[in-house]
Amino acid sequence: MPDRYADILVVDLLGGIGDLLMLLPAVHGLARRNPGARLRVLTHDPGAGLVRVDPAVAEVRTPRHDRPGAEREAVLAALAARRPDLAVSTTRYDGIPDLLEAAATHAVTNLWRDPPPDQPVGQRYLEILHAEGLLDPADRAARPRVHVGDQAHRAGERTVARLVGEPLAPPVVLVTDAGMAVKRWPWRHWRTLAGELTRRGHPVLTVGPVDPEAPLGVPLPRVDLPTLAGQLAAVGRRGGVVVGPDTGPVRLAAAAGAATVGLFGPTDARRYGTGDLDLQGLPDCAYRRPTAIADQPCWWQARCPLDPAGPACMADLDVDTVLAAVTGGT
């Protein structure tokens, strides 16, 4: 019989919403494999809001402050509150793996080991946990899914119905920001895409910053992440599409059941794609490092070695290609 664990601590302190979403299939797989276990998640806000409403998760903890050392302190507090039978972590800095390995009966603290350049990150997590005997074979193909509660579901339906009415074509949500400048699609491309979608009868909604020169569409109201998931799920139920770069809201849309078109440049779509339509700019870029993205010369300051005006890989994703992906070529 495989081992069963009564207390499981999952640590994801990488900081991004997308990082947590890529780990969700592992969280759900561990819950299925260990029915009745107390499964705790330690992660950052605002992503923590998504797992607080998840029925698979018994407890959610977050760091108490944003000063240096906050994450290590949060791990120590979680371990002091209850020693886990099993600890699983994506987080490799500040001695956190050592803390977990010393406290837990069984610890898996390196979900990044030996990644193939063409394997999705989330799938790599599942493969490693399966190899450790912690997940069932069926879990290896799982995709991220967020729990959309009844309140978020109703709120999302009301908002999207009010904003799009009875359109001639399905709504399209444009996610215009990416958290990092190196991942952003040029504003001029967004304007052209929004104009063409509007001409074809698609209601255009937006998430993220407003275009400094002209509105692209109707902004979705600023809400918490569970409510945003409800809005994006409502778009999906209307046959709509969410398009944007490698960023949390696009991953959230896919996890809520909406179709997505991902715009990938510095990150490799094979590793970081959502699994729907993922478009890769400059696929043969010699500077891209699929398994070591932070070592790329463009990563931190968006200084592209190929184009001083901005990331050449993002600009390479032309509007016609993106439009065809969003509309199915119609």
C-alpha positions as CSV (number, residue, x, y, z in Angstrom):
1,M,0.0,0.0,0.0
2,P,1.3,3.5,-0.8
3,D,2.0,5.8,2.1
4,R,-0.8,8.1,3.3
5,Y,-0.1,11.4,5.1
6,A,-2.3,13.1,7.7
7,D,-0.7,16.5,7.5
8,I,0.7,18.0,4.3
9,L,2.4,21.3,3.9
10,V,2.7,22.8,0.4
11,V,5.0,25.8,0.2
12,D,5.0,28.1,-2.9
13,L,6.7,31.4,-2.1
14,L,7.9,32.4,-5.6
15,G,5.6,35.4,-5.5
16,G,3.6,35.1,-8.7
17,I,-0.1,34.1,-9.2
18,G,0.9,32.0,-12.2
19,D,3.5,30.2,-10.1
20,L,0.8,29.1,-7.6
21,L,-1.6,28.1,-10.5
22,M,1.0,25.9,-12.1
23,L,1.3,24.1,-8.7
24,L,-2.5,23.6,-8.2
25,P,-2.7,20.2,-10.0
26,A,-0.1,18.9,-7.5
27,V,-2.1,20.3,-4.6
28,H,-5.3,18.7,-5.8
29,G,-3.5,15.4,-6.6
30,L,-2.1,15.2,-3.1
31,A,-5.5,15.9,-1.6
32,R,-7.0,13.0,-3.7
33,R,-4.2,10.6,-2.8
34,N,-4.6,11.4,0.9
35,P,-8.4,11.7,1.7
36,G,-9.0,13.2,5.1
37,A,-5.5,14.8,5.3
38,R,-5.1,18.3,6.6
39,L,-3.5,20.0,3.6
40,R,-2.0,23.4,4.3
41,V,-0.7,25.9,1.8
42,L,1.9,28.6,2.5
43,T,2.0,31.2,-0.3
44,H,1.8,34.9,-1.0
45,D,-1.1,37.2,-1.3
46,P,-3.0,37.9,-3.5
47,G,-2.8,34.3,-4.9
48,A,-3.6,33.0,-1.4
49,G,-7.2,34.1,-2.0
50,L,-7.6,31.5,-4.7
51,V,-6.7,28.6,-2.3
52,R,-8.6,30.0,0.6
53,V,-11.9,29.1,-1.2
54,D,-10.6,25.7,-2.4
55,P,-12.3,22.8,-0.7
56,A,-9.2,20.7,-1.0
57,V,-7.2,23.1,1.2
58,A,-7.7,23.1,5.0
59,E,-5.5,26.1,5.9
60,V,-3.7,28.9,4.1
61,R,-0.8,30.9,5.5
62,T,1.0,33.9,4.2
63,P,4.1,35.8,5.3
64,R,3.3,38.4,7.9
65,H,5.3,41.3,6.4
66,D,7.3,42.2,3.2
67,R,10.7,42.7,4.8
68,P,13.7,40.5,4.1
69,G,13.3,37.1,5.8
70,A,9.5,37.1,5.9
71,E,9.2,33.9,3.9
72,R,11.7,32.0,6.1
73,E,9.8,33.3,9.2
74,A,6.5,32.1,7.7
75,V,7.9,28.6,7.1
76,L,9.2,28.4,10.7
77,A,5.8,29.5,12.0
78,A,4.0,26.9,9.9
79,L,6.4,24.2,11.2
80,A,6.0,25.3,14.8
81,A,2.2,25.2,14.5
82,R,2.3,21.6,13.3
83,R,5.0,19.3,12.1
84,P,4.0,18.0,8.7
85,D,4.1,14.3,7.7
86,L,4.8,15.5,4.1
87,A,6.2,18.8,2.9
88,V,6.3,19.8,-0.8
89,S,8.0,23.0,-2.0
90,T,8.8,25.0,-5.1
91,T,10.8,27.4,-3.0
92,R,14.6,27.0,-3.0
93,Y,15.9,30.2,-1.4
94,D,16.8,31.4,2.2
95,G,17.5,27.9,3.5
96,I,13.8,26.9,3.3
97,P,14.4,23.4,1.8
98,D,16.6,22.6,4.8
99,L,14.0,23.7,7.3
100,L,11.3,21.5,5.6
101,E,13.6,18.5,5.3
102,A,14.6,18.7,9.0
103,A,10.9,19.0,10.1
104,A,8.9,16.8,7.8
105,T,8.8,13.0,7.8
106,H,9.0,13.1,4.0
107,A,10.0,16.2,2.1
108,V,10.2,17.0,-1.6
109,T,11.9,20.4,-1.9
110,N,13.2,20.6,-5.5
111,L,10.4,20.4,-8.0
112,W,12.8,22.1,-10.6
113,R,15.3,19.3,-10.9
114,D,16.5,18.2,-14.3
115,P,13.7,19.8,-16.4
116,P,13.5,18.9,-20.1
117,P,13.5,22.2,-22.2
118,D,10.1,21.3,-23.8
119,Q,8.2,20.0,-20.7
120,P,5.6,22.3,-19.1
121,V,6.6,23.4,-15.7
122,G,3.4,22.2,-14.0
123,Q,3.7,18.8,-15.7
124,R,7.3,18.5,-14.4
125,Y,6.1,19.0,-10.9
126,L,3.6,16.2,-11.4
127,E,6.2,13.9,-12.9
128,I,8.5,14.4,-10.0
129,L,5.8,13.8,-7.3
130,H,4.6,10.7,-9.2
131,A,8.2,9.4,-9.3
132,E,8.4,10.0,-5.5
133,G,5.3,7.8,-5.1
134,L,3.1,10.7,-4.0
135,L,0.7,10.9,-6.9
136,D,-1.3,8.4,-8.9
137,P,-0.6,7.9,-12.6
138,A,-3.8,9.7,-13.6
139,D,-2.6,12.8,-11.9
140,R,0.3,13.2,-14.3
141,A,-2.0,14.7,-17.0
142,A,-4.0,17.1,-14.7
143,R,-4.3,20.7,-15.6
144,P,-4.8,23.7,-13.3
145,R,-8.4,24.2,-12.2
146,V,-9.5,26.9,-9.7
147,H,-12.6,26.5,-7.5
148,V,-15.1,29.2,-8.5
149,G,-17.6,29.4,-5.6
150,D,-21.3,30.2,-6.0
151,Q,-20.9,33.9,-4.9
152,A,-18.0,34.4,-7.4
153,H,-19.9,32.6,-10.1
154,R,-23.0,34.8,-9.7
155,A,-21.0,38.0,-9.5
156,G,-19.1,37.1,-12.6
157,E,-22.3,36.4,-14.5
158,R,-23.8,39.7,-13.5
159,T,-20.8,41.7,-14.4
160,V,-20.2,40.1,-17.8
161,A,-23.9,40.2,-18.7
162,R,-24.0,43.9,-17.9
163,L,-20.9,44.7,-19.9
164,V,-21.5,42.6,-23.1
165,G,-25.3,42.2,-23.3
166,E,-26.3,40.0,-26.3
167,P,-23.3,40.4,-28.6
168,L,-23.1,39.3,-32.3
169,A,-19.8,37.6,-31.5
170,P,-18.2,36.1,-28.3
171,P,-16.4,38.5,-26.0
172,V,-12.7,38.8,-25.9
173,V,-10.7,39.9,-22.8
174,L,-7.3,41.6,-23.4
175,V,-4.8,41.2,-20.5
176,T,-2.5,44.1,-21.3
177,D,0.1,43.8,-18.5
178,A,2.5,41.1,-17.5
179,G,4.1,42.3,-14.2
180,M,7.5,42.4,-16.1
181,A,8.3,44.8,-19.0
182,V,10.1,42.0,-20.9
183,K,6.8,40.1,-21.3
184,R,4.6,43.0,-22.5
185,W,3.1,43.1,-26.0
186,P,3.5,46.5,-27.7
187,W,0.7,49.0,-27.2
188,R,0.5,49.6,-31.0
189,H,-0.3,45.9,-31.4
190,W,-3.0,46.0,-28.7
191,R,-4.7,49.0,-30.4
192,T,-4.8,47.3,-33.8
193,L,-6.1,44.0,-32.4
194,A,-8.8,45.8,-30.3
195,G,-10.0,47.8,-33.3
196,E,-10.3,44.8,-35.5
197,L,-12.1,42.7,-32.9
198,T,-14.6,45.6,-32.4
199,R,-15.1,45.9,-36.1
200,R,-16.0,42.2,-36.2
201,G,-18.6,42.5,-33.5
202,H,-16.6,41.1,-30.5
203,P,-17.2,43.0,-27.2
204,V,-13.7,43.8,-26.0
205,L,-13.0,43.8,-22.3
206,T,-9.7,44.6,-20.6
207,V,-7.7,43.6,-17.5
208,G,-4.7,45.7,-16.6
209,P,-3.5,49.2,-17.3
210,V,-5.4,51.6,-19.6
211,D,-3.8,52.4,-22.9
212,P,-2.1,55.8,-22.5
213,E,-3.4,56.9,-26.0
214,A,-6.8,55.4,-26.4
215,P,-9.1,53.0,-24.6
216,L,-8.9,49.4,-25.9
217,G,-12.3,48.3,-24.5
218,V,-14.4,48.2,-21.4
219,P,-12.3,47.5,-18.3
220,L,-13.5,44.6,-16.1
221,P,-14.0,46.0,-12.5
222,R,-11.1,45.7,-10.2
223,V,-11.9,42.8,-7.8
224,D,-10.2,40.1,-5.8
225,L,-8.9,37.0,-7.6
226,P,-11.8,34.6,-6.8
227,T,-14.2,37.1,-8.2
228,L,-12.0,37.7,-11.3
229,A,-12.1,34.0,-11.8
230,G,-15.9,34.1,-11.8
231,Q,-15.8,36.9,-14.4
232,L,-13.4,35.0,-16.6
233,A,-15.4,31.8,-16.2
234,A,-18.5,33.8,-17.4
235,V,-16.6,34.9,-20.5
236,G,-15.7,31.3,-21.1
237,R,-19.3,30.2,-20.8
238,R,-20.1,32.6,-23.6
239,G,-17.5,31.1,-25.9
240,G,-15.2,34.0,-25.3
241,V,-11.4,34.1,-25.4
242,V,-8.8,35.7,-23.0
243,V,-5.6,36.9,-24.8
244,G,-2.5,38.1,-23.1
245,P,1.2,37.5,-22.2
246,D,2.7,35.0,-19.8
247,T,1.0,36.4,-16.7
248,G,-1.2,35.3,-13.8
249,P,-4.6,36.5,-15.1
250,V,-4.2,34.6,-18.4
251,R,-3.4,31.5,-16.4
252,L,-6.3,32.2,-14.1
253,A,-8.6,32.4,-17.1
254,A,-7.4,29.0,-18.3
255,A,-7.9,27.5,-14.9
256,A,-11.4,28.9,-14.7
257,G,-12.3,27.2,-17.9
258,A,-12.0,30.0,-20.5
259,A,-10.2,29.6,-23.8
260,T,-6.9,31.5,-23.9
261,V,-4.4,32.7,-26.5
262,G,-1.0,33.2,-24.8
263,L,1.6,35.6,-26.1
264,F,5.1,34.2,-25.3
265,G,8.4,35.9,-25.9
266,P,11.2,35.6,-23.3
267,T,9.6,32.5,-21.8
268,D,9.3,29.3,-23.8
269,A,5.6,28.5,-24.6
270,R,6.5,24.8,-24.4
271,R,7.4,25.2,-20.7
272,Y,5.2,28.0,-19.6
273,G,2.1,27.8,-22.0
274,T,-1.4,27.4,-20.6
275,G,-2.1,24.5,-22.9
276,D,-4.6,26.3,-25.2
277,L,-3.3,28.3,-28.1
278,D,0.2,29.5,-27.1
279,L,2.1,31.7,-29.6
280,Q,5.9,32.0,-29.5
281,G,7.6,35.1,-30.7
282,L,11.1,34.6,-32.3
283,P,11.1,30.9,-31.6
284,D,14.7,30.6,-32.7
285,C,16.1,33.4,-30.4
286,A,19.6,32.5,-29.4
287,Y,19.3,34.3,-26.1
288,R,16.3,32.4,-24.8
289,R,17.0,29.9,-22.1
290,P,13.9,27.7,-21.5
291,T,15.1,26.2,-18.2
292,A,17.0,29.2,-16.9
293,I,14.9,32.3,-17.8
294,A,16.3,34.5,-15.1
295,D,19.8,34.2,-16.7
296,Q,18.7,35.7,-20.0
297,P,20.2,39.1,-20.7
298,C,16.8,40.7,-21.3
299,W,15.0,39.3,-18.2
300,W,15.3,41.8,-15.4
301,Q,15.5,45.2,-17.3
302,A,13.8,44.2,-20.6
303,R,17.0,45.3,-22.5
304,C,16.8,43.2,-25.6
305,P,20.1,42.4,-27.3
306,L,18.3,42.3,-30.7
307,D,16.3,45.6,-30.5
308,P,17.0,48.7,-28.4
309,A,13.3,49.7,-28.8
310,G,12.1,46.7,-26.7
311,P,11.7,43.0,-26.6
312,A,12.0,41.8,-30.2
313,C,10.4,38.5,-29.4
314,M,7.2,40.2,-28.2
315,A,7.1,42.6,-31.2
316,D,7.5,39.6,-33.5
317,L,4.1,38.4,-32.6
318,D,2.2,40.2,-35.3
319,V,-1.5,41.2,-35.0
320,D,-2.7,39.1,-37.9
321,T,-1.4,35.9,-36.3
322,V,-2.9,36.8,-32.9
323,L,-6.2,37.8,-34.5
324,A,-6.4,34.5,-36.3
325,A,-5.8,32.6,-33.1
326,V,-8.4,34.6,-31.2
327,T,-11.1,34.3,-33.8
328,G,-10.3,30.9,-35.1
329,G,-9.1,32.3,-38.4
330,T,-12.5,33.8,-39.3
